Amino acid sequence: MSTQDPHPPSPATTATAARLAHENSMALAARDAAHRALTEQLLLVLADTLDSFDRLLLPDRPQAAAADPESYRRSLELIARQLETAMTGQGVEPVGRIGELADPATHHVTEVRTAPGAADDEVLEVLQRGYRYRGHVLRAARVVVAVTGGAEQGTERS
């Protein structure tokens, strides 16, 4: 029995396979570089956000927070917006808003309450926001929804 292939590939087939392997390798390297660049960009935004927290938490700040709690709260809100803007800039969408209808794919209902004037499954309260990235749910929103009647208050469902 011979170990040689009776039909060895032609030089043109071998060259085509090598070219395709090279192109695939280059495409993979380009995707890896783009992913690395996006990751570094996001990490720099997170570092900026941490710097904002550091400035807010300087040793002299607790006295300032006690003296002007509203100003301290506004500073925290600015930092939260800074982080939220960074996330949305990277394609992360928040899920879960008061007034929308709960969707089992994106909402985890932790409680139902009777609420006159509200539709069944209308979100009354958001306990924890959810997030979606490129159409994929990273985390479902934990919500309290309305029920017009018949269901027990406080029942968890998903």
Backbone as ProteinMPNN parsed JSONL, in Angstrom:
{"seq_chain_A": "MSTQDPHPPSPATTATAARLAHENSMALAARDAAHRALTEQLLLVLADTLDSFDRLLLPDRPQAAAADPESYRRSLELIARQLETAMTGQGVEPVGRIGELADPATHHVTEVRTAPGAADDEVLEVLQRGYRYRGHVLRAARVVVAVTGGAEQGTERS", "coords_chain_A": {"N_chain_A": [[0.83, -1.173, 0.0], [0.617, 2.134, -0.892], [1.732, 5.246, 0.478], [1.56, 7.619, -0.701], [-0.416, 10.237, -2.083], [-2.606, 9.547, -4.687], [-3.569, 11.564, -6.238], [-2.094, 14.262, -6.137], [-2.289, 17.679, -4.863], [-2.596, 20.406, -7.127], [-0.115, 22.855, -8.043], [-1.386, 25.342, -8.289], [-3.711, 25.047, -6.718], [-2.578, 24.674, -4.198], [-1.301, 27.153, -3.891], [-3.522, 28.842, -3.857], [-4.808, 27.974, -1.522], [-2.866, 28.681, 0.356], [-2.845, 31.452, 0.0], [-5.482, 32.096, 0.838], [-5.356, 31.252, 3.501], [-3.478, 33.063, 4.454], [-4.885, 35.501, 4.057], [-7.062, 35.089, 5.792], [-5.686, 34.965, 8.201], [-4.659, 37.565, 8.331], [-7.059, 39.036, 8.474], [-8.043, 38.146, 10.927], [-6.025, 39.111, 12.619], [-6.436, 41.848, 12.244], [-9.027, 42.161, 13.326], [-8.467, 41.458, 15.973], [-6.721, 43.546, 16.669], [-8.443, 45.748, 16.435], [-10.298, 45.119, 18.414], [-8.644, 45.19, 20.657], [-7.967, 47.923, 20.621], [-10.503, 49.118, 21.061], [-11.023, 48.096, 23.605], [-8.942, 49.261, 25.085], [-9.655, 51.954, 24.78], [-12.115, 52.029, 26.151], [-11.211, 51.313, 28.706], [-9.622, 53.548, 29.298], [-11.588, 55.531, 29.492], [-12.936, 54.559, 31.708], [-10.872, 54.853, 33.553], [-10.717, 57.65, 33.611], [-13.195, 58.156, 34.781], [-12.82, 56.989, 37.294], [-10.837, 58.738, 38.181], [-12.389, 61.023, 38.491], [-14.005, 60.222, 40.627], [-11.965, 59.962, 42.537], [-11.179, 62.656, 42.849], [-13.516, 63.659, 43.954], [-13.565, 62.338, 46.341], [-11.455, 63.264, 47.849], [-9.496, 63.988, 50.808], [-10.436, 66.441, 51.998], [-13.025, 66.61, 51.116], [-15.226, 65.28, 52.502], [-16.078, 67.102, 54.485], [-16.948, 69.164, 52.856], [-19.039, 67.871, 51.574], [-20.789, 67.489, 53.693], [-21.35, 70.114, 54.278], [-22.538, 71.086, 51.947], [-24.689, 69.212, 50.734], [-26.266, 68.988, 48.412], [-24.7, 69.936, 46.309], [-22.707, 68.018, 46.35], [-24.191, 65.792, 45.645], [-24.897, 66.532, 43.021], [-22.384, 66.414, 41.865], [-21.874, 63.664, 42.019], [-23.89, 62.787, 40.304], [-22.953, 63.846, 37.883], [-20.648, 62.316, 37.497], [-21.81, 59.8, 37.247], [-23.245, 60.208, 34.869], [-21.099, 60.603, 33.167], [-19.94, 58.058, 33.096], [-22.117, 56.598, 32.095], [-22.399, 57.766, 29.554], [-20.012, 56.945, 28.413], [-20.462, 54.191, 28.296], [-22.739, 54.0, 26.6], [-21.603, 55.063, 24.353], [-20.01, 52.985, 23.574], [-21.821, 51.191, 22.716], [-23.501, 49.991, 24.554], [-26.688, 49.542, 25.786], [-29.062, 50.852, 28.049], [-31.607, 49.015, 29.779], [-34.931, 48.944, 30.803], [-37.214, 51.025, 31.899], [-39.328, 53.279, 33.604], [-42.753, 53.062, 32.969], [-42.636, 51.722, 30.517], [-43.618, 48.628, 28.884], [-43.16, 45.537, 30.461], [-40.952, 43.088, 29.267], [-40.425, 39.709, 28.871], [-37.98, 38.876, 27.812], [-36.161, 40.855, 28.41], [-36.669, 41.853, 30.914], [-36.842, 41.168, 34.375], [-39.29, 40.347, 36.432], [-39.793, 41.257, 39.661], [-41.704, 41.903, 41.448], [-45.232, 42.414, 41.634], [-47.735, 44.901, 41.522], [-50.899, 46.27, 42.352], [-52.129, 48.854, 40.423], [-53.952, 51.522, 39.883], [-55.006, 52.857, 36.804], [-52.737, 52.151, 35.435], [-51.353, 50.047, 32.91], [-51.532, 46.452, 32.497], [-48.536, 44.784, 33.296], [-47.017, 47.082, 33.019], [-44.125, 48.909, 33.713], [-43.522, 49.955, 36.919], [-41.569, 50.549, 38.741], [-38.037, 50.586, 38.697], [-35.805, 48.408, 39.857], [-33.237, 47.527, 39.401], [-31.274, 48.457, 36.767], [-31.156, 47.01, 33.519], [-28.996, 45.758, 30.893], [-28.118, 45.89, 27.424], [-26.112, 44.689, 24.818], [-25.092, 45.096, 21.633], [-27.466, 43.889, 20.732], [-27.634, 41.696, 22.375], [-28.699, 40.556, 25.504], [-27.146, 41.607, 28.318], [-27.687, 41.809, 31.005], [-30.749, 41.328, 32.561], [-33.308, 43.706, 33.321], [-34.363, 44.377, 36.622], [-37.518, 44.625, 37.809], [-40.539, 46.236, 39.046], [-43.867, 45.629, 38.365], [-47.102, 46.65, 37.108], [-50.377, 45.421, 37.836], [-53.685, 44.88, 36.946], [-55.543, 43.552, 38.413], [-56.457, 40.534, 40.205], [-53.982, 39.171, 40.43], [-51.633, 38.261, 42.948], [-50.153, 40.611, 45.14], [-46.669, 41.246, 45.261], [-45.707, 38.91, 44.141], [-43.192, 37.018, 42.558], [-42.083, 36.827, 39.242], [-40.94, 35.816, 35.982]], "CA_chain_A": [[0.0, 0.0, 0.0], [1.41, 3.346, -1.023], [1.291, 6.356, 1.334], [1.45, 8.826, -1.509], [-1.739, 10.544, -2.623], [-2.58, 9.335, -6.139], [-3.931, 12.828, -6.889], [-1.551, 15.373, -5.345], [-2.864, 18.965, -5.255], [-1.826, 21.141, -8.12], [0.527, 24.042, -7.477], [-2.356, 26.438, -8.238], [-4.571, 24.793, -5.561], [-1.751, 24.927, -3.018], [-1.098, 28.599, -3.81], [-4.809, 29.429, -3.467], [-5.012, 27.655, -0.109], [-1.92, 29.495, 1.13], [-3.315, 32.84, -0.056], [-6.668, 32.187, 1.697], [-4.903, 31.153, 4.895], [-2.843, 34.348, 4.773], [-5.941, 36.513, 4.156], [-7.796, 34.835, 7.04], [-4.79, 35.335, 9.293], [-4.612, 39.037, 8.354], [-8.364, 39.508, 8.943], [-8.091, 37.856, 12.364], [-5.124, 40.067, 13.277], [-7.09, 43.167, 12.201], [-10.112, 42.137, 14.324], [-7.838, 41.481, 17.301], [-6.2, 44.901, 16.9], [-9.598, 46.627, 16.652], [-10.836, 44.775, 19.736], [-7.687, 45.721, 21.637], [-8.096, 49.386, 20.625], [-11.762, 49.445, 21.742], [-10.862, 47.775, 25.027], [-8.095, 50.309, 25.672], [-10.444, 53.182, 24.811], [-13.066, 51.892, 27.248], [-10.46, 51.346, 29.968], [-9.229, 54.939, 29.557], [-12.782, 56.237, 29.96], [-13.144, 54.107, 33.088], [-9.835, 55.497, 34.368], [-11.16, 59.043, 33.8], [-14.295, 58.13, 35.744], [-12.202, 56.76, 38.606], [-10.19, 60.003, 38.559], [-13.456, 61.913, 38.972], [-14.333, 59.765, 41.982], [-10.839, 60.309, 43.41], [-11.267, 64.095, 43.171], [-14.67, 63.863, 44.815], [-13.313, 61.694, 47.632], [-10.257, 63.81, 48.495], [-9.696, 64.104, 52.257], [-11.207, 67.618, 52.424], [-14.374, 66.563, 50.547], [-16.331, 64.935, 53.409], [-16.598, 68.319, 55.114], [-17.681, 69.886, 51.812], [-20.286, 67.138, 51.349], [-21.679, 67.776, 54.816], [-21.749, 71.523, 54.199], [-23.404, 71.305, 50.778], [-25.016, 67.882, 50.204], [-26.831, 69.067, 47.062], [-23.573, 70.058, 45.389], [-22.062, 66.707, 46.345], [-25.08, 64.93, 44.856], [-24.745, 66.916, 41.606], [-21.09, 65.881, 41.428], [-22.065, 62.226, 41.798], [-24.699, 62.636, 39.089], [-22.083, 64.114, 36.733], [-19.792, 61.144, 37.308], [-22.674, 58.728, 36.727], [-23.504, 60.518, 33.453], [-19.839, 60.386, 32.452], [-19.826, 56.612, 32.886], [-23.212, 56.18, 31.213], [-22.056, 58.229, 28.203], [-18.962, 56.046, 27.915], [-21.063, 52.894, 27.973], [-23.573, 54.111, 25.394], [-20.679, 55.282, 23.239], [-19.471, 51.684, 23.183], [-22.913, 50.351, 22.221], [-24.265, 49.38, 25.642], [-27.975, 50.229, 25.949], [-29.78, 50.514, 29.281], [-32.914, 48.382, 29.619], [-35.771, 49.106, 31.981], [-37.623, 52.405, 32.174], [-40.683, 53.404, 34.145], [-43.773, 53.334, 31.959], [-42.622, 50.771, 29.402], [-44.183, 47.324, 29.197], [-42.146, 44.54, 30.763], [-40.747, 42.066, 28.249], [-39.703, 38.608, 29.519], [-36.631, 38.736, 27.273], [-35.273, 41.907, 28.911], [-37.073, 42.269, 32.264], [-37.123, 40.155, 35.393], [-40.295, 40.943, 37.315], [-39.568, 40.822, 41.038], [-42.898, 42.187, 42.231], [-46.367, 43.011, 40.934], [-48.56, 45.729, 42.398], [-52.071, 46.85, 41.713], [-51.881, 50.271, 40.152], [-55.037, 52.091, 39.074], [-54.588, 53.701, 35.689], [-51.58, 51.581, 34.748], [-51.639, 48.841, 32.121], [-50.887, 45.223, 32.965], [-47.117, 44.636, 32.971], [-46.333, 48.364, 32.892], [-43.071, 49.042, 34.723], [-43.79, 50.994, 37.908], [-40.328, 50.873, 39.429], [-36.868, 49.847, 38.235], [-34.961, 48.105, 41.012], [-31.877, 47.436, 38.876], [-31.3, 48.559, 35.31], [-30.55, 45.954, 32.722], [-28.171, 46.281, 29.805], [-28.055, 45.117, 26.19], [-24.941, 45.047, 24.023], [-25.189, 44.555, 20.272], [-28.648, 43.041, 20.634], [-27.547, 40.608, 23.36], [-28.993, 41.029, 26.853], [-26.077, 41.326, 29.279], [-28.363, 41.617, 32.284], [-32.149, 41.749, 32.509], [-33.693, 44.705, 34.316], [-35.21, 43.881, 37.715], [-38.568, 45.642, 37.834], [-41.848, 46.058, 39.67], [-44.838, 45.936, 37.323], [-48.505, 46.838, 37.484], [-51.373, 44.436, 37.492], [-54.972, 45.545, 37.153], [-56.318, 42.797, 39.39], [-56.396, 39.095, 40.093], [-52.686, 38.608, 40.826], [-51.244, 38.65, 44.302], [-49.089, 41.568, 45.236], [-45.429, 40.707, 45.768], [-45.357, 37.655, 43.48], [-42.082, 37.131, 41.622], [-42.227, 36.083, 37.99], [-39.955, 36.264, 34.997]], "C_chain_A": [[0.874, 1.236, 0.0], [0.848, 4.441, -0.135], [1.163, 7.644, 0.553], [0.038, 8.972, -2.04], [-1.688, 10.342, -4.128], [-2.917, 10.602, -6.909], [-3.394, 13.992, -6.063], [-2.148, 16.702, -5.801], [-1.955, 19.676, -6.252], [-1.172, 22.344, -7.453], [-0.443, 25.228, -7.367], [-3.278, 26.285, -7.025], [-3.819, 25.086, -4.274], [-1.549, 26.427, -2.816], [-2.388, 29.297, -3.36], [-5.076, 29.188, -1.983], [-4.094, 28.5, 0.773], [-2.37, 30.961, 1.157], [-4.523, 33.033, 0.858], [-6.293, 32.112, 3.175], [-4.269, 32.46, 5.338], [-3.897, 35.445, 4.95], [-6.748, 36.34, 5.447], [-6.968, 35.245, 8.251], [-4.725, 36.86, 9.44], [-5.936, 39.61, 8.883], [-8.501, 39.289, 10.444], [-7.212, 38.832, 13.136], [-5.756, 41.464, 13.312], [-8.231, 43.234, 13.217], [-9.556, 42.194, 15.738], [-7.324, 42.875, 17.64], [-7.347, 45.876, 17.173], [-10.2, 46.375, 18.029], [-9.932, 45.337, 20.837], [-7.825, 47.234, 21.752], [-9.383, 49.808, 21.34], [-11.671, 49.184, 23.244], [-10.033, 48.846, 25.714], [-8.859, 51.626, 25.787], [-11.433, 53.155, 25.972], [-12.354, 51.957, 28.594], [-9.991, 52.764, 30.301], [-10.414, 55.768, 30.05], [-13.083, 55.833, 31.404], [-12.105, 54.731, 34.018], [-10.2, 56.962, 34.621], [-12.281, 59.124, 34.832], [-13.766, 57.895, 37.152], [-11.484, 58.016, 39.098], [-11.221, 60.987, 39.102], [-13.877, 61.524, 40.384], [-13.221, 60.135, 42.956], [-10.898, 61.777, 43.814], [-12.41, 64.363, 44.141], [-14.42, 63.333, 46.23], [-12.015, 62.154, 48.3], [-10.527, 64.031, 49.98], [-10.509, 65.32, 52.704], [-12.654, 67.585, 51.945], [-15.472, 66.158, 51.529], [-16.931, 66.148, 54.115], [-17.424, 69.12, 54.102], [-19.022, 69.203, 51.548], [-21.281, 67.414, 52.461], [-22.192, 69.207, 54.742], [-22.717, 71.779, 53.051], [-23.751, 69.958, 50.135], [-25.571, 67.916, 48.778], [-25.726, 69.172, 46.011], [-22.849, 68.719, 45.246], [-22.883, 65.73, 45.494], [-24.963, 65.244, 43.364], [-23.422, 66.385, 41.049], [-21.187, 64.382, 41.15], [-22.875, 61.973, 40.533], [-23.86, 62.879, 37.836], [-21.171, 62.916, 36.445], [-20.607, 59.985, 36.74], [-22.97, 58.962, 35.246], [-22.264, 60.294, 32.599], [-19.675, 58.899, 32.125], [-20.904, 56.1, 31.936], [-22.932, 56.58, 29.766], [-20.984, 57.336, 27.595], [-19.554, 54.714, 27.5], [-21.913, 52.976, 26.706], [-22.711, 54.368, 24.165], [-20.063, 53.99, 22.731], [-20.569, 50.713, 22.744], [-23.71, 49.637, 23.294], [-25.53, 50.203, 25.841], [-28.594, 49.848, 27.289], [-31.153, 49.938, 28.95], [-33.67, 48.588, 30.92], [-36.04, 50.566, 32.281], [-39.056, 52.386, 32.708], [-41.633, 53.755, 33.005], [-43.764, 52.382, 30.779], [-43.271, 49.463, 29.841], [-43.05, 46.328, 29.414], [-42.134, 43.474, 29.672], [-39.942, 40.942, 28.9], [-38.268, 38.432, 29.024], [-35.652, 39.731, 27.893], [-35.583, 42.352, 30.336], [-37.285, 41.048, 33.155], [-38.06, 40.816, 36.402], [-40.089, 40.378, 38.717], [-40.79, 41.037, 41.918], [-43.983, 42.73, 41.313], [-47.193, 43.775, 41.953], [-49.797, 46.165, 41.629], [-51.817, 48.336, 41.582], [-53.004, 50.801, 39.275], [-54.485, 53.008, 37.989], [-53.382, 53.18, 34.933], [-52.008, 50.322, 34.004], [-50.983, 47.633, 32.776], [-49.458, 45.177, 32.439], [-46.405, 45.963, 32.703], [-45.326, 48.484, 34.036], [-43.386, 50.238, 35.618], [-42.507, 51.479, 38.576], [-39.214, 50.004, 38.858], [-35.956, 49.658, 39.442], [-33.49, 48.025, 40.613], [-31.968, 47.492, 37.355], [-30.664, 47.333, 34.673], [-29.749, 46.595, 31.605], [-28.161, 45.302, 28.647], [-26.837, 45.626, 25.417], [-25.027, 44.328, 22.69], [-26.322, 43.542, 20.144], [-28.689, 41.903, 21.633], [-27.802, 41.177, 24.761], [-27.853, 40.61, 27.781], [-26.67, 41.011, 30.651], [-29.787, 42.137, 32.13], [-32.4, 42.787, 33.599], [-34.572, 44.041, 35.367], [-36.235, 44.971, 37.983], [-39.773, 45.224, 38.664], [-42.851, 46.477, 38.61], [-46.247, 46.024, 37.89], [-49.33, 45.637, 37.07], [-52.719, 45.085, 37.813], [-55.85, 44.81, 38.145], [-56.148, 41.315, 39.179], [-55.1, 38.469, 40.515], [-52.362, 39.095, 42.237], [-50.104, 39.649, 44.241], [-47.848, 40.875, 45.782], [-44.986, 39.411, 45.114], [-44.205, 37.893, 42.512], [-42.373, 36.277, 40.403], [-41.189, 36.589, 37.011], [-40.462, 36.072, 33.602]], "O_chain_A": [[1.782, 1.357, 0.823], [-0.369, 4.565, 0.002], [0.705, 8.654, 1.087], [-0.621, 7.996, -2.396], [-0.817, 10.905, -4.791], [-2.597, 10.715, -8.092], [-4.161, 14.646, -5.357], [-2.479, 16.859, -6.976], [-0.73, 19.557, -6.215], [-1.632, 22.8, -6.406], [-0.327, 26.031, -6.441], [-3.598, 27.275, -6.368], [-4.376, 25.688, -3.355], [-1.619, 26.914, -1.688], [-2.34, 30.239, -2.569], [-5.518, 30.09, -1.272], [-4.515, 28.979, 1.826], [-2.291, 31.627, 2.189], [-4.591, 34.027, 1.582], [-6.855, 32.832, 4.0], [-4.491, 32.917, 6.46], [-3.812, 36.234, 5.89], [-7.079, 37.32, 6.115], [-7.495, 35.808, 9.211], [-4.735, 37.378, 10.557], [-5.927, 40.567, 9.658], [-9.019, 40.151, 11.154], [-7.61, 39.326, 14.19], [-5.623, 42.179, 14.305], [-8.392, 44.248, 13.897], [-10.097, 42.888, 16.599], [-7.474, 43.334, 18.772], [-7.234, 46.735, 18.047], [-10.569, 47.317, 18.729], [-10.414, 45.891, 21.826], [-7.805, 47.774, 22.858], [-9.367, 50.748, 22.135], [-12.182, 49.961, 24.05], [-10.38, 49.292, 26.808], [-8.723, 52.336, 26.783], [-11.574, 54.141, 26.694], [-12.849, 52.592, 29.525], [-9.965, 53.141, 31.473], [-10.255, 56.614, 30.93], [-13.444, 56.677, 32.226], [-12.427, 55.097, 35.149], [-10.011, 57.461, 35.731], [-12.316, 60.04, 35.653], [-14.218, 58.537, 38.1], [-11.516, 58.326, 40.289], [-10.952, 61.704, 40.066], [-14.081, 62.388, 41.237], [-13.495, 60.572, 44.074], [-10.692, 62.111, 44.981], [-12.288, 65.194, 45.041], [-15.0, 63.828, 47.197], [-11.529, 61.496, 49.22], [-11.676, 64.24, 50.37], [-11.213, 65.235, 53.71], [-13.44, 68.451, 52.329], [-16.588, 66.662, 51.399], [-18.143, 66.217, 54.321], [-18.464, 69.683, 54.443], [-20.028, 69.876, 51.324], [-22.477, 67.557, 52.209], [-23.337, 69.481, 55.102], [-23.622, 72.605, 53.176], [-23.176, 69.598, 49.108], [-25.368, 66.971, 48.017], [-25.818, 68.562, 44.946], [-22.433, 68.341, 44.151], [-22.33, 64.944, 44.725], [-24.933, 64.333, 42.537], [-23.355, 65.958, 39.896], [-20.644, 63.894, 40.159], [-22.579, 61.048, 39.777], [-24.037, 62.189, 36.832], [-20.953, 62.555, 35.289], [-20.142, 59.271, 35.851], [-22.947, 58.02, 34.454], [-22.359, 59.852, 31.454], [-19.313, 58.538, 31.006], [-20.632, 55.265, 31.073], [-23.204, 55.805, 28.849], [-21.037, 57.007, 26.41], [-19.185, 54.167, 26.46], [-21.814, 52.11, 25.837], [-23.051, 53.939, 23.062], [-19.64, 53.915, 21.578], [-20.291, 49.554, 22.436], [-24.517, 48.761, 22.98], [-25.462, 51.416, 26.042], [-28.651, 48.668, 27.636], [-31.78, 50.326, 27.965], [-33.114, 48.425, 32.006], [-35.197, 51.261, 32.847], [-39.877, 51.565, 32.298], [-41.35, 54.63, 32.187], [-44.78, 52.24, 30.099], [-43.45, 49.223, 31.035], [-42.095, 46.285, 28.638], [-43.184, 43.02, 29.219], [-38.866, 41.204, 29.437], [-37.429, 37.892, 29.745], [-34.446, 39.485, 27.905], [-34.838, 43.148, 30.909], [-37.837, 40.034, 32.728], [-37.667, 41.729, 37.129], [-40.197, 39.171, 38.932], [-40.911, 40.443, 42.989], [-43.694, 43.419, 40.335], [-47.334, 43.352, 43.101], [-49.75, 46.397, 40.421], [-51.348, 48.989, 42.514], [-53.018, 50.565, 38.067], [-53.603, 53.83, 38.24], [-53.037, 53.721, 33.882], [-52.924, 49.62, 34.433], [-50.008, 47.766, 33.515], [-49.204, 45.495, 31.277], [-45.281, 45.956, 32.2], [-45.647, 48.193, 35.189], [-43.502, 51.371, 35.153], [-42.372, 52.651, 38.927], [-39.423, 48.826, 38.569], [-35.406, 50.62, 39.978], [-32.606, 48.404, 41.382], [-32.651, 46.678, 36.733], [-29.757, 46.715, 35.23], [-29.808, 47.806, 31.392], [-28.19, 44.084, 28.826], [-26.569, 46.826, 25.369], [-25.033, 43.098, 22.633], [-26.166, 42.484, 19.535], [-29.7, 41.207, 21.724], [-27.185, 42.168, 25.152], [-27.622, 39.422, 28.003], [-26.234, 40.098, 31.352], [-30.007, 43.242, 31.634], [-31.782, 42.749, 34.663], [-35.434, 43.228, 35.032], [-35.882, 46.096, 38.338], [-39.995, 44.046, 38.943], [-42.72, 47.548, 38.016], [-46.537, 45.543, 38.986], [-49.027, 44.942, 36.1], [-52.865, 45.758, 38.833], [-56.806, 45.383, 38.667], [-55.742, 40.877, 38.103], [-55.103, 37.311, 40.932], [-52.763, 40.182, 42.653], [-49.209, 39.546, 43.402], [-47.949, 40.019, 46.66], [-43.959, 38.858, 45.509], [-44.227, 38.849, 41.737], [-42.848, 35.148, 40.517], [-40.626, 37.668, 37.193], [-39.764, 36.394, 32.641]]}, "name": "protein", "num_of_chains": 1, "seq": "MSTQDPHPPSPATTATAARLAHENSMALAARDAAHRALTEQLLLVLADTLDSFDRLLLPDRPQAAAADPESYRRSLELIARQLETAMTGQGVEPVGRIGELADPATHHVTEVRTAPGAADDEVLEVLQRGYRYRGHVLRAARVVVAVTGGAEQGTERS"}
